[in-house]
Amino acid sequence: MGQCHCHKKRKDSQELTDVERAIEIVINNFHRYAVKGRKECLTPNELRELVVQQLPQLSQHVCSLDEKIECLGDPDEAKLEFGEYWAIIGEAAKGCRVKK
Amino acid sequence: MGQCHCHKKRKDSQELTDVERAIEIVINNFHRYAVKGRKECLTPNELRELVVQQLPQLSQHVCSLDEKIECLGDPDEAKLEFGEYWAIIGEAAKGCRVKK
């Protein structure tokens, strides 16, 4: 439960490409922090912890990330689904990519 | 040009976490295939090539990925920005994650 299905299905990690393994890391990172309440969602506090611990460099490129997290609702009760988590990381990645 | 800014700025890859390095791989994969026309965009054909070569396992979880690519417009002329690429991978990752 809570792990990428691709990881369970295959016998050997060699079957995944580097890019797929990278995506798997980002997926599993979501589940690692989604511990409170439903395992399929992050609370805003869990997302903040994830950002501080796992995205210290990337989050520097998104000035408003902390504000965005505050807007998500009750820090311990609001539920953030995987698609929203992915979109937030995408925004950070876009910021990182553009500022060159 | 066309590489993740984080990568250029830091002196040592140890400064990035595993998750950040994973995100960097997904970012750089976009630029690796965005060779025709504007370097900042993928054409539908470039995206198809990327999916076939880099996401063979992940794309199995998204039945309609090929249809989606066809809907993007002229195979060699339409321009797909980074945010759209990120969203398509997120949809595939979501499909992969749910089917467990």
N, CA and C atoms of all chains as a GROMACS GRO file, in nm:
protein
  600
    1MET      N    1   0.083  -0.121   0.000
    1MET     CA    2   0.000   0.000   0.000
    1MET      C    3   0.087   0.126   0.000
    2GLY      N    4   0.043   0.219  -0.076
    2GLY     CA    5   0.109   0.349  -0.072
    2GLY      C    6   0.242   0.356  -0.146
    3GLN      N    7   0.279   0.249  -0.216
    3GLN     CA    8   0.401   0.254  -0.295
    3GLN      C    9   0.361   0.255  -0.442
    4CYS      N   10   0.453   0.301  -0.526
    4CYS     CA   11   0.425   0.301  -0.669
    4CYS      C   12   0.401   0.158  -0.716
    5HIS      N   13   0.295   0.140  -0.790
    5HIS     CA   14   0.258   0.008  -0.840
    5HIS      C   15   0.368  -0.051  -0.928
    6CYS      N   16   0.430   0.034  -1.011
    6CYS     CA   17   0.535  -0.013  -1.101
    6CYS      C   18   0.642  -0.086  -1.021
    7HIS      N   19   0.672  -0.034  -0.904
    7HIS     CA   20   0.778  -0.089  -0.820
    7HIS      C   21   0.742  -0.229  -0.774
    8LYS      N   22   0.614  -0.250  -0.740
    8LYS     CA   23   0.572  -0.380  -0.692
    8LYS      C   24   0.568  -0.483  -0.803
    9LYS      N   25   0.523  -0.436  -0.921
    9LYS     CA   26   0.497  -0.528  -1.029
    9LYS      C   27   0.625  -0.588  -1.089
   10ARG      N   28   0.724  -0.505  -1.107
   10ARG     CA   29   0.844  -0.554  -1.176
   10ARG      C   30   0.932  -0.633  -1.080
   11LYS      N   31   1.011  -0.721  -1.139
   11LYS     CA   32   1.099  -0.806  -1.059
   11LYS      C   33   1.232  -0.736  -1.034
   12ASP      N   34   1.270  -0.651  -1.127
   12ASP     CA   35   1.405  -0.597  -1.126
   12ASP      C   36   1.400  -0.450  -1.159
   13SER      N   37   1.469  -0.369  -1.077
   13SER     CA   38   1.464  -0.225  -1.100
   13SER      C   39   1.527  -0.188  -1.234
   14GLN      N   40   1.605  -0.279  -1.293
   14GLN     CA   41   1.665  -0.253  -1.423
   14GLN      C   42   1.559  -0.234  -1.530
   15GLU      N   43   1.439  -0.282  -1.505
   15GLU     CA   44   1.333  -0.270  -1.605
   15GLU      C   45   1.285  -0.125  -1.620
   16LEU      N   46   1.307  -0.045  -1.517
   16LEU     CA   47   1.268   0.096  -1.526
   16LEU      C   48   1.384   0.178  -1.582
   17THR      N   49   1.350   0.282  -1.658
   17THR     CA   50   1.453   0.374  -1.706
   17THR      C   51   1.490   0.469  -1.592
   18ASP      N   52   1.596   0.547  -1.612
   18ASP     CA   53   1.637   0.645  -1.511
   18ASP      C   54   1.524   0.744  -1.483
   19VAL      N   55   1.454   0.783  -1.590
   19VAL     CA   56   1.346   0.881  -1.573
   19VAL      C   57   1.231   0.820  -1.494
   20GLU      N   58   1.199   0.695  -1.523
   20GLU     CA   59   1.091   0.629  -1.449
   20GLU      C   60   1.128   0.610  -1.302
   21ARG      N   61   1.253   0.576  -1.278
   21ARG     CA   62   1.297   0.561  -1.139
   21ARG      C   63   1.286   0.695  -1.066
   22ALA      N   64   1.321   0.803  -1.138
   22ALA     CA   65   1.311   0.937  -1.079
   22ALA      C   66   1.166   0.970  -1.044
   23ILE      N   67   1.074   0.936  -1.134
   23ILE     CA   68   0.932   0.963  -1.109
   23ILE      C   69   0.885   0.879  -0.990
   24GLU      N   70   0.933   0.758  -0.983
   24GLU     CA   71   0.896   0.669  -0.871
   24GLU      C   72   0.940   0.729  -0.737
   25ILE      N   73   1.058   0.790  -0.736
   25ILE     CA   74   1.108   0.854  -0.612
   25ILE      C   75   1.013   0.966  -0.569
   26VAL      N   76   0.967   1.045  -0.667
   26VAL     CA   77   0.878   1.157  -0.635
   26VAL      C   78   0.741   1.104  -0.586
   27ILE      N   79   0.694   0.995  -0.647
   27ILE     CA   80   0.568   0.933  -0.604
   27ILE      C   81   0.581   0.880  -0.461
   28ASN      N   82   0.688   0.804  -0.437
   28ASN     CA   83   0.703   0.742  -0.305
   28ASN      C   84   0.725   0.844  -0.194
   29ASN      N   85   0.783   0.959  -0.233
   29ASN     CA   86   0.802   1.067  -0.138
   29ASN      C   87   0.668   1.119  -0.085
   30PHE      N   88   0.569   1.122  -0.174
   30PHE     CA   89   0.433   1.163  -0.134
   30PHE      C   90   0.380   1.068  -0.024
   31HIS      N   91   0.391   0.939  -0.049
   31HIS     CA   92   0.336   0.841   0.046
   31HIS      C   93   0.414   0.838   0.177
   32ARG      N   94   0.542   0.870   0.167
   32ARG     CA   95   0.627   0.871   0.288
   32ARG      C   96   0.577   0.976   0.388
   33TYR      N   97   0.526   1.087   0.335
   33TYR     CA   98   0.482   1.196   0.424
   33TYR      C   99   0.331   1.193   0.450
   34ALA      N  100   0.257   1.117   0.371
   34ALA     CA  101   0.111   1.110   0.388
   34ALA      C  102   0.077   1.006   0.495
   35VAL      N  103   0.105   1.040   0.619
   35VAL     CA  104   0.086   0.942   0.727
   35VAL      C  105  -0.037   0.970   0.813
   36LYS      N  106  -0.078   1.095   0.820
   36LYS     CA  107  -0.191   1.131   0.905
   36LYS      C  108  -0.322   1.112   0.827
   37GLY      N  109  -0.422   1.056   0.895
   37GLY     CA  110  -0.552   1.038   0.829
   37GLY      C  111  -0.541   0.944   0.712
   38ARG      N  112  -0.605   0.980   0.602
   38ARG     CA  113  -0.600   0.896   0.483
   38ARG      C  114  -0.458   0.893   0.427
   39LYS      N  115  -0.411   0.772   0.399
   39LYS     CA  116  -0.274   0.758   0.347
   39LYS      C  117  -0.260   0.815   0.206
   40GLU      N  118  -0.372   0.838   0.141
   40GLU     CA  119  -0.368   0.885   0.003
   40GLU      C  120  -0.361   1.037  -0.008
   41CYS      N  121  -0.357   1.106   0.106
   41CYS     CA  122  -0.353   1.252   0.103
   41CYS      C  123  -0.249   1.307   0.200
   42LEU      N  124  -0.198   1.425   0.166
   42LEU     CA  125  -0.109   1.499   0.256
   42LEU      C  126  -0.189   1.609   0.324
   43THR      N  127  -0.161   1.634   0.451
   43THR     CA  128  -0.214   1.755   0.513
   43THR      C  129  -0.118   1.870   0.480
   44PRO      N  130  -0.163   1.995   0.493
   44PRO     CA  131  -0.070   2.107   0.469
   44PRO      C  132   0.055   2.099   0.556
   45ASN      N  133   0.041   2.056   0.681
   45ASN     CA  134   0.159   2.042   0.766
   45ASN      C  135   0.254   1.933   0.717
   46GLU      N  136   0.197   1.824   0.668
   46GLU     CA  137   0.283   1.718   0.612
   46GLU      C  138   0.355   1.769   0.487
   47LEU      N  139   0.284   1.847   0.406
   47LEU     CA  140   0.347   1.903   0.286
   47LEU      C  141   0.460   1.999   0.324
   48ARG      N  142   0.436   2.079   0.428
   48ARG     CA  143   0.540   2.173   0.471
   48ARG      C  144   0.666   2.097   0.517
   49GLU      N  145   0.643   1.991   0.593
   49GLU     CA  146   0.754   1.909   0.642
   49GLU      C  147   0.831   1.848   0.523
   50LEU      N  148   0.756   1.800   0.426
   50LEU     CA  149   0.815   1.741   0.305
   50LEU      C  150   0.901   1.845   0.233
   51VAL      N  151   0.847   1.965   0.217
   51VAL     CA  152   0.919   2.071   0.145
   51VAL      C  153   1.048   2.108   0.219
   52VAL      N  154   1.038   2.125   0.351
   52VAL     CA  155   1.156   2.165   0.430
   52VAL      C  156   1.264   2.057   0.425
   53GLN      N  157   1.222   1.931   0.440
   53GLN     CA  158   1.320   1.823   0.449
   53GLN      C  159   1.369   1.772   0.314
   54GLN      N  160   1.280   1.769   0.215
   54GLN     CA  161   1.316   1.704   0.088
   54GLN      C  162   1.340   1.801  -0.027
   55LEU      N  163   1.290   1.923  -0.016
   55LEU     CA  164   1.303   2.017  -0.128
   55LEU      C  165   1.366   2.150  -0.085
   56PRO      N  166   1.473   2.145  -0.007
   56PRO     CA  167   1.530   2.272   0.043
   56PRO      C  168   1.583   2.362  -0.067
   57GLN      N  169   1.645   2.304  -0.170
   57GLN     CA  170   1.699   2.386  -0.281
   57GLN      C  171   1.588   2.430  -0.376
   58LEU      N  172   1.504   2.335  -0.412
   58LEU     CA  173   1.398   2.364  -0.510
   58LEU      C  174   1.302   2.470  -0.457
   59SER      N  175   1.272   2.463  -0.328
   59SER     CA  176   1.173   2.556  -0.273
   59SER      C  177   1.226   2.700  -0.269
   60GLN      N  178   1.357   2.717  -0.280
   60GLN     CA  179   1.413   2.853  -0.284
   60GLN      C  180   1.370   2.927  -0.410
   61HIS      N  181   1.330   2.851  -0.512
   61HIS     CA  182   1.292   2.913  -0.639
   61HIS      C  183   1.144   2.951  -0.642
   62VAL      N  184   1.072   2.920  -0.536
   62VAL     CA  185   0.929   2.952  -0.532
   62VAL      C  186   0.902   3.034  -0.406
   63CYS      N  187   0.906   3.164  -0.424
   63CYS     CA  188   0.891   3.256  -0.311
   63CYS      C  189   0.759   3.234  -0.238
   64SER      N  190   0.656   3.202  -0.314
   64SER     CA  191   0.523   3.200  -0.255
   64SER      C  192   0.479   3.060  -0.208
   65LEU      N  193   0.572   2.966  -0.204
   65LEU     CA  194   0.534   2.828  -0.170
   65LEU      C  195   0.473   2.820  -0.030
   66ASP      N  196   0.534   2.892   0.062
   66ASP     CA  197   0.483   2.890   0.199
   66ASP      C  198   0.342   2.950   0.206
   67GLU      N  199   0.321   3.057   0.130
   67GLU     CA  200   0.187   3.118   0.125
   67GLU      C  201   0.086   3.021   0.064
   68LYS      N  202   0.129   2.951  -0.041
   68LYS     CA  203   0.041   2.854  -0.106
   68LYS      C  204  -0.002   2.747  -0.007
   69ILE      N  205   0.092   2.700   0.071
   69ILE     CA  206   0.060   2.594   0.168
   69ILE      C  207  -0.039   2.647   0.272
   70GLU      N  208  -0.021   2.770   0.312
   70GLU     CA  209  -0.114   2.830   0.410
   70GLU      C  210  -0.256   2.841   0.355
   71CYS      N  211  -0.266   2.857   0.224
   71CYS     CA  212  -0.398   2.872   0.161
   71CYS      C  213  -0.470   2.739   0.141
   72LEU      N  214  -0.404   2.629   0.174
   72LEU     CA  215  -0.463   2.498   0.148
   72LEU      C  216  -0.570   2.458   0.249
   73GLY      N  217  -0.578   2.534   0.359
   73GLY     CA  218  -0.680   2.504   0.459
   73GLY      C  219  -0.620   2.465   0.593
   74ASP      N  220  -0.700   2.402   0.676
   74ASP     CA  221  -0.656   2.363   0.811
   74ASP      C  222  -0.526   2.280   0.804
   75PRO      N  223  -0.423   2.324   0.875
   75PRO     CA  224  -0.291   2.260   0.863
   75PRO      C  225  -0.289   2.109   0.890
   76ASP      N  226  -0.378   2.064   0.978
   76ASP     CA  227  -0.377   1.922   1.011
   76ASP      C  228  -0.497   1.844   0.958
   77GLU      N  229  -0.591   1.916   0.900
   77GLU     CA  230  -0.715   1.849   0.857
   77GLU      C  231  -0.738   1.850   0.706
   78ALA      N  232  -0.691   1.957   0.641
   78ALA     CA  233  -0.714   1.965   0.496
   78ALA      C  234  -0.640   1.851   0.425
   79LYS      N  235  -0.695   1.807   0.315
   79LYS     CA  236  -0.640   1.691   0.244
   79LYS      C  237  -0.592   1.733   0.105
   80LEU      N  238  -0.469   1.700   0.079
   80LEU     CA  239  -0.408   1.734  -0.049
   80LEU      C  240  -0.386   1.605  -0.128
   81GLU      N  241  -0.450   1.594  -0.242
   81GLU     CA  242  -0.435   1.471  -0.320
   81GLU      C  243  -0.306   1.471  -0.402
   82PHE      N  244  -0.275   1.353  -0.455
   82PHE     CA  245  -0.150   1.337  -0.528
   82PHE      C  246  -0.136   1.438  -0.644
   83GLY      N  247  -0.245   1.460  -0.718
   83GLY     CA  248  -0.240   1.551  -0.832
   83GLY      C  249  -0.202   1.693  -0.791
   84GLU      N  250  -0.249   1.734  -0.673
   84GLU     CA  251  -0.217   1.869  -0.624
   84GLU      C  252  -0.069   1.878  -0.583
   85TYR      N  253  -0.023   1.773  -0.517
   85TYR     CA  254   0.119   1.763  -0.478
   85TYR      C  255   0.207   1.772  -0.603
   86TRP      N  256   0.169   1.694  -0.706
   86TRP     CA  257   0.247   1.691  -0.830
   86TRP      C  258   0.250   1.830  -0.895
   87ALA      N  259   0.134   1.898  -0.892
   87ALA     CA  260   0.125   2.032  -0.953
   87ALA      C  261   0.212   2.133  -0.879
   88ILE      N  262   0.214   2.123  -0.747
   88ILE     CA  263   0.296   2.217  -0.666
   88ILE      C  264   0.444   2.196  -0.698
   89ILE      N  265   0.486   2.071  -0.707
   89ILE     CA  266   0.626   2.043  -0.741
   89ILE      C  267   0.656   2.092  -0.883
   90GLY      N  268   0.558   2.076  -0.973
   90GLY     CA  269   0.577   2.122  -1.110
   90GLY      C  270   0.597   2.273  -1.117
   91GLU      N  271   0.522   2.346  -1.034
   91GLU     CA  272   0.538   2.492  -1.029
   91GLU      C  273   0.678   2.528  -0.981
   92ALA      N  274   0.725   2.456  -0.879
   92ALA     CA  275   0.859   2.481  -0.826
   92ALA      C  276   0.964   2.447  -0.932
   93ALA      N  277   0.942   2.335  -1.002
   93ALA     CA  278   1.036   2.293  -1.106
   93ALA      C  279   1.040   2.394  -1.219
   94LYS      N  280   0.924   2.450  -1.252
   94LYS     CA  281   0.915   2.550  -1.357
   94LYS      C  282   0.994   2.675  -1.317
   95GLY      N  283   0.978   2.715  -1.194
   95GLY     CA  284   1.050   2.832  -1.144
   95GLY      C  285   1.200   2.809  -1.148
   96CYS      N  286   1.238   2.692  -1.108
   96CYS     CA  287   1.378   2.652  -1.106
   96CYS      C  288   1.436   2.655  -1.247
   97ARG      N  289   1.354   2.607  -1.342
   97ARG     CA  290   1.397   2.593  -1.481
   97ARG      C  291   1.411   2.727  -1.551
   98VAL      N  292   1.317   2.817  -1.520
   98VAL     CA  293   1.313   2.944  -1.592
   98VAL      C  294   1.426   3.039  -1.549
   99LYS      N  295   1.457   3.038  -1.419
   99LYS     CA  296   1.559   3.133  -1.368
   99LYS      C  297   1.699   3.084  -1.398
  100LYS      N  298   1.739   3.093  -1.523
  100LYS     CA  299   1.876   3.052  -1.554
  100LYS      C  300   1.953   3.170  -1.613
  101MET      N  301   2.226   2.638  -2.118
  101MET     CA  302   2.088   2.655  -2.166
  101MET      C  303   2.013   2.522  -2.159
  102GLY      N  304   1.892   2.528  -2.120
  102GLY     CA  305   1.808   2.411  -2.124
  102GLY      C  306   1.836   2.309  -2.016
  103GLN      N  307   1.919   2.340  -1.920
  103GLN     CA  308   1.940   2.250  -1.807
  103GLN      C  309   1.877   2.312  -1.684
  104CYS      N  310   1.849   2.229  -1.585
  104CYS     CA  311   1.793   2.281  -1.461
  104CYS      C  312   1.889   2.380  -1.398
  105HIS      N  313   1.837   2.492  -1.359
  105HIS     CA  314   1.918   2.598  -1.300
  105HIS      C  315   1.985   2.551  -1.172
  106CYS      N  316   1.913   2.472  -1.093
  106CYS     CA  317   1.969   2.424  -0.966
  106CYS      C  318   2.102   2.356  -0.992
  107HIS      N  319   2.106   2.279  -1.103
  107HIS     CA  320   2.224   2.201  -1.135
  107HIS      C  321   2.343   2.292  -1.164
  108LYS      N  322   2.314   2.402  -1.234
  108LYS     CA  323   2.423   2.493  -1.270
  108LYS      C  324   2.476   2.569  -1.149
  109LYS      N  325   2.385   2.605  -1.064
  109LYS     CA  326   2.420   2.694  -0.953
  109LYS      C  327   2.505   2.626  -0.847
  110ARG      N  328   2.470   2.505  -0.812
  110ARG     CA  329   2.539   2.440  -0.702
  110ARG      C  330   2.673   2.383  -0.747
  111LYS      N  331   2.764   2.370  -0.653
  111LYS     CA  332   2.898   2.320  -0.684
  111LYS      C  333   2.901   2.168  -0.675
  112ASP      N  334   2.815   2.113  -0.592
  112ASP     CA  335   2.826   1.972  -0.558
  112ASP      C  336   2.687   1.911  -0.557
  113SER      N  337   2.671   1.798  -0.625
  113SER     CA  338   2.538   1.736  -0.633
  113SER      C  339   2.491   1.690  -0.495
  114GLN      N  340   2.583   1.679  -0.399
  114GLN     CA  341   2.545   1.640  -0.264
  114GLN      C  342   2.451   1.743  -0.201
  115GLU      N  343   2.449   1.863  -0.254
  115GLU     CA  344   2.363   1.967  -0.197
  115GLU      C  345   2.215   1.940  -0.223
  116LEU      N  346   2.186   1.861  -0.328
  116LEU     CA  347   2.047   1.827  -0.358
  116LEU      C  348   2.009   1.699  -0.284
  117THR      N  349   1.884   1.692  -0.243
  117THR     CA  350   1.833   1.569  -0.183
  117THR      C  351   1.802   1.468  -0.295
  118ASP      N  352   1.774   1.344  -0.257
  118ASP     CA  353   1.739   1.242  -0.357
  118ASP      C  354   1.617   1.285  -0.438
  119VAL      N  355   1.521   1.344  -0.367
  119VAL     CA  356   1.397   1.385  -0.435
  119VAL      C  357   1.426   1.499  -0.533
  120GLU      N  358   1.510   1.592  -0.493
  120GLU     CA  359   1.545   1.704  -0.583
  120GLU      C  360   1.622   1.654  -0.706
  121ARG      N  361   1.712   1.558  -0.681
  121ARG     CA  362   1.786   1.502  -0.794
  121ARG      C  363   1.690   1.432  -0.890
  122ALA      N  364   1.589   1.364  -0.834
  122ALA     CA  365   1.490   1.295  -0.916
  122ALA      C  366   1.412   1.396  -1.001
  123ILE      N  367   1.373   1.507  -0.940
  123ILE     CA  368   1.299   1.611  -1.012
  123ILE      C  369   1.387   1.670  -1.123
  124GLU      N  370   1.515   1.688  -1.090
  124GLU     CA  371   1.610   1.741  -1.189
  124GLU      C  372   1.619   1.649  -1.312
  125ILE      N  373   1.617   1.518  -1.288
  125ILE     CA  374   1.622   1.421  -1.399
  125ILE      C  375   1.500   1.438  -1.490
  126VAL      N  376   1.383   1.458  -1.428
  126VAL     CA  377   1.260   1.474  -1.507
  126VAL      C  378   1.264   1.606  -1.585
  127ILE      N  379   1.318   1.712  -1.523
  127ILE     CA  380   1.333   1.841  -1.592
  127ILE      C  381   1.428   1.828  -1.710
  128ASN      N  382   1.544   1.770  -1.685
  128ASN     CA  383   1.645   1.761  -1.791
  128ASN      C  384   1.602   1.672  -1.905
  129ASN      N  385   1.517   1.574  -1.874
  129ASN     CA  386   1.462   1.487  -1.977
  129ASN      C  387   1.378   1.567  -2.077
  130PHE      N  388   1.306   1.667  -2.026
  130PHE     CA  389   1.227   1.755  -2.114
  130PHE      C  390   1.320   1.825  -2.214
  131HIS      N  391   1.427   1.883  -2.163
  131HIS     CA  392   1.518   1.959  -2.250
  131HIS      C  393   1.595   1.870  -2.347
  132ARG      N  394   1.617   1.748  -2.305
  132ARG     CA  395   1.690   1.652  -2.390
  132ARG      C  396   1.611   1.624  -2.518
  133TYR      N  397   1.478   1.624  -2.507
  133TYR     CA  398   1.396   1.592  -2.624
  133TYR      C  399   1.344   1.717  -2.695
  134ALA      N  400   1.352   1.831  -2.631
  134ALA     CA  401   1.303   1.956  -2.691
  134ALA      C  402   1.411   2.016  -2.781
  135VAL      N  403   1.432   1.952  -2.895
  135VAL     CA  404   1.542   1.996  -2.981
  135VAL      C  405   1.494   2.071  -3.106
  136LYS      N  406   1.371   2.044  -3.147
  136LYS     CA  407   1.321   2.107  -3.269
  136LYS      C  408   1.257   2.242  -3.236
  137GLY      N  409   1.285   2.341  -3.319
  137GLY     CA  410   1.224   2.473  -3.296
  137GLY      C  411   1.272   2.531  -3.164
  138ARG      N  412   1.180   2.588  -3.089
  138ARG     CA  413   1.216   2.649  -2.961
  138ARG      C  414   1.263   2.541  -2.864
  139LYS      N  415   1.376   2.563  -2.800
  139LYS     CA  416   1.430   2.465  -2.705
  139LYS      C  417   1.343   2.451  -2.581
  140GLU      N  418   1.254   2.547  -2.559
  140GLU     CA  419   1.172   2.545  -2.438
  140GLU      C  420   1.042   2.467  -2.455
  141CYS      N  421   1.020   2.410  -2.572
  141CYS     CA  422   0.896   2.335  -2.598
  141CYS      C  423   0.924   2.202  -2.666
  142LEU      N  424   0.834   2.106  -2.640
  142LEU     CA  425   0.837   1.978  -2.710
  142LEU      C  426   0.732   1.981  -2.820
  143THR      N  427   0.762   1.920  -2.933
  143THR     CA  428   0.656   1.896  -3.032
  143THR      C  429   0.589   1.764  -2.993
  144PRO      N  430   0.465   1.738  -3.043
  144PRO     CA  431   0.401   1.609  -3.013
  144PRO      C  432   0.490   1.490  -3.052
  145ASN      N  433   0.560   1.500  -3.165
  145ASN     CA  434   0.647   1.389  -3.206
  145ASN      C  435   0.764   1.370  -3.109
  146GLU      N  436   0.817   1.481  -3.060
  146GLU     CA  437   0.926   1.470  -2.961
  146GLU      C  438   0.874   1.408  -2.833
  147LEU      N  439   0.753   1.446  -2.794
  147LEU     CA  440   0.693   1.388  -2.672
  147LEU      C  441   0.671   1.238  -2.690
  148ARG      N  442   0.625   1.199  -2.810
  148ARG     CA  443   0.602   1.057  -2.836
  148ARG      C  444   0.733   0.978  -2.826
  149GLU      N  445   0.838   1.036  -2.882
  149GLU     CA  446   0.970   0.972  -2.877
  149GLU      C  447   1.017   0.959  -2.731
  150LEU      N  448   0.997   1.064  -2.655
  150LEU     CA  449   1.032   1.065  -2.512
  150LEU      C  450   0.958   0.954  -2.438
  151VAL      N  451   0.828   0.944  -2.464
  151VAL     CA  452   0.745   0.845  -2.394
  151VAL      C  453   0.791   0.702  -2.428
  152VAL      N  454   0.813   0.678  -2.557
  152VAL     CA  455   0.854   0.544  -2.602
  152VAL      C  456   0.990   0.506  -2.542
  153GLN      N  457   1.083   0.600  -2.545
  153GLN     CA  458   1.220   0.567  -2.504
  153GLN      C  459   1.240   0.574  -2.352
  154GLN      N  460   1.176   0.670  -2.288
  154GLN     CA  461   1.206   0.695  -2.147
  154GLN      C  462   1.097   0.649  -2.050
  155LEU      N  463   0.974   0.631  -2.099
  155LEU     CA  464   0.865   0.595  -2.009
  155LEU      C  465   0.791   0.468  -2.054
  156PRO      N  466   0.866   0.364  -2.093
  156PRO     CA  467   0.797   0.244  -2.145
  156PRO      C  468   0.708   0.176  -2.042
  157GLN      N  469   0.751   0.172  -1.916
  157GLN     CA  470   0.670   0.107  -1.812
  157GLN      C  471   0.556   0.197  -1.768
  158LEU      N  472   0.589   0.322  -1.741
  158LEU     CA  473   0.490   0.417  -1.690
  158LEU      C  474   0.376   0.437  -1.789
  159SER      N  475   0.409   0.442  -1.917
  159SER     CA  476   0.306   0.470  -2.016
  159SER      C  477   0.207   0.355  -2.030
  160GLN      N  478   0.243   0.237  -1.983
  160GLN     CA  479   0.150   0.123  -1.986
  160GLN      C  480   0.028   0.147  -1.897
  161HIS      N  481   0.045   0.236  -1.801
  161HIS     CA  482  -0.063   0.263  -1.707
  161HIS      C  483  -0.158   0.372  -1.757
  162VAL      N  484  -0.127   0.428  -1.872
  162VAL     CA  485  -0.213   0.534  -1.926
  162VAL      C  486  -0.256   0.493  -2.067
  163CYS      N  487  -0.371   0.430  -2.075
  163CYS     CA  488  -0.421   0.376  -2.203
  163CYS      C  489  -0.434   0.486  -2.308
  164SER      N  490  -0.474   0.604  -2.264
  164SER     CA  491  -0.508   0.709  -2.360
  164SER      C  492  -0.393   0.804  -2.390
  165LEU      N  493  -0.273   0.770  -2.347
  165LEU     CA  494  -0.161   0.863  -2.365
  165LEU      C  495  -0.135   0.892  -2.513
  166ASP      N  496  -0.143   0.789  -2.594
  166ASP     CA  497  -0.119   0.807  -2.736
  166ASP      C  498  -0.226   0.898  -2.798
  167GLU      N  499  -0.350   0.877  -2.753
  167GLU     CA  500  -0.460   0.962  -2.802
  167GLU      C  501  -0.438   1.107  -2.759
  168LYS      N  502  -0.394   1.123  -2.635
  168LYS     CA  503  -0.370   1.259  -2.584
  168LYS      C  504  -0.265   1.329  -2.668
  169ILE      N  505  -0.159   1.257  -2.702
  169ILE     CA  506  -0.052   1.316  -2.783
  169ILE      C  507  -0.105   1.357  -2.921
  170GLU      N  508  -0.192   1.273  -2.976
  170GLU     CA  509  -0.250   1.305  -3.107
  170GLU      C  510  -0.335   1.431  -3.103
  171CYS      N  511  -0.395   1.456  -2.987
  171CYS     CA  512  -0.483   1.574  -2.973
  171CYS      C  513  -0.405   1.704  -2.952
  172LEU      N  514  -0.273   1.693  -2.943
  172LEU     CA  515  -0.194   1.812  -2.911
  172LEU      C  516  -0.173   1.904  -3.031
  173GLY      N  517  -0.206   1.855  -3.149
  173GLY     CA  518  -0.192   1.938  -3.268
  173GLY      C  519  -0.092   1.881  -3.366
  174ASP      N  520  -0.046   1.964  -3.458
  174ASP     CA  521   0.048   1.920  -3.562
  174ASP      C  522   0.170   1.852  -3.498
  175PRO      N  523   0.198   1.728  -3.541
  175PRO     CA  524   0.304   1.649  -3.477
  175PRO      C  525   0.441   1.715  -3.472
  176ASP      N  526   0.471   1.798  -3.573
  176ASP     CA  527   0.604   1.860  -3.577
  176ASP      C  528   0.602   2.010  -3.552
  177GLU      N  529   0.484   2.066  -3.540
  177GLU     CA  530   0.476   2.212  -3.527
  177GLU      C  531   0.417   2.258  -3.394
  178ALA      N  532   0.324   2.181  -3.338
  178ALA     CA  533   0.262   2.223  -3.212
  178ALA      C  534   0.368   2.229  -3.103
  179LYS      N  535   0.348   2.318  -3.007
  179LYS     CA  536   0.447   2.340  -2.902
  179LYS      C  537   0.388   2.305  -2.766
  180LEU      N  538   0.459   2.221  -2.697
  180LEU     CA  539   0.415   2.176  -2.565
  180LEU      C  540   0.509   2.234  -2.461
  181GLU      N  541   0.456   2.317  -2.371
  181GLU     CA  542   0.543   2.379  -2.272
  181GLU      C  543   0.572   2.285  -2.155
  182PHE      N  544   0.669   2.325  -2.074
  182PHE     CA  545   0.711   2.240  -1.963
  182PHE      C  546   0.596   2.200  -1.871
  183GLY      N  547   0.508   2.296  -1.841
  183GLY     CA  548   0.396   2.270  -1.750
  183GLY      C  549   0.304   2.160  -1.803
  184GLU      N  550   0.285   2.158  -1.935
  184GLU     CA  551   0.200   2.056  -1.996
  184GLU      C  552   0.268   1.919  -1.991
  185TYR      N  553   0.398   1.918  -2.017
  185TYR     CA  554   0.476   1.794  -2.006
  185TYR      C  555   0.467   1.739  -1.864
  186TRP      N  556   0.485   1.828  -1.767
  186TRP     CA  557   0.481   1.787  -1.626
  186TRP      C  558   0.343   1.729  -1.591
  187ALA      N  559   0.238   1.793  -1.641
  187ALA     CA  560   0.101   1.747  -1.613
  187ALA      C  561   0.075   1.610  -1.675
  188ILE      N  562   0.124   1.587  -1.795
  188ILE     CA  563   0.104   1.457  -1.861
  188ILE      C  564   0.175   1.347  -1.782
  189ILE      N  565   0.296   1.375  -1.737
  189ILE     CA  566   0.368   1.275  -1.656
  189ILE      C  567   0.293   1.253  -1.524
  190GLY      N  568   0.239   1.360  -1.468
  190GLY     CA  569   0.163   1.347  -1.343
  190GLY      C  570   0.041   1.258  -1.359
  191GLU      N  571  -0.027   1.271  -1.472
  191GLU     CA  572  -0.143   1.185  -1.499
  191GLU      C  573  -0.100   1.039  -1.507
  192ALA      N  574   0.012   1.016  -1.575
  192ALA     CA  575   0.064   0.879  -1.587
  192ALA      C  576   0.104   0.826  -1.449
  193ALA      N  577   0.168   0.911  -1.370
  193ALA     CA  578   0.211   0.871  -1.236
  193ALA      C  579   0.091   0.841  -1.147
  194LYS      N  580  -0.016   0.919  -1.166
  194LYS     CA  581  -0.138   0.899  -1.088
  194LYS      C  582  -0.199   0.763  -1.124
  195GLY      N  583  -0.203   0.732  -1.252
  195GLY     CA  584  -0.257   0.604  -1.297
  195GLY      C  585  -0.175   0.488  -1.243
  196CYS      N  586  -0.046   0.504  -1.246
  196CYS     CA  587   0.048   0.404  -1.196
  196CYS      C  588   0.026   0.381  -1.047
  197ARG      N  589   0.002   0.489  -0.975
  197ARG     CA  590  -0.012   0.486  -0.829
  197ARG      C  591  -0.143   0.423  -0.786
  198VAL      N  592  -0.249   0.453  -0.860
  198VAL     CA  593  -0.382   0.408  -0.819
  198VAL      C  594  -0.400   0.258  -0.841
  199LYS      N  595  -0.347   0.209  -0.955
  199LYS     CA  596  -0.368   0.067  -0.988
  199LYS      C  597  -0.278  -0.024  -0.907
  200LYS      N  598  -0.305  -0.040  -0.781
  200LYS     CA  599  -0.224  -0.128  -0.699
  200LYS      C  600  -0.306  -0.242  -0.644
   0.00000   0.00000   0.00000
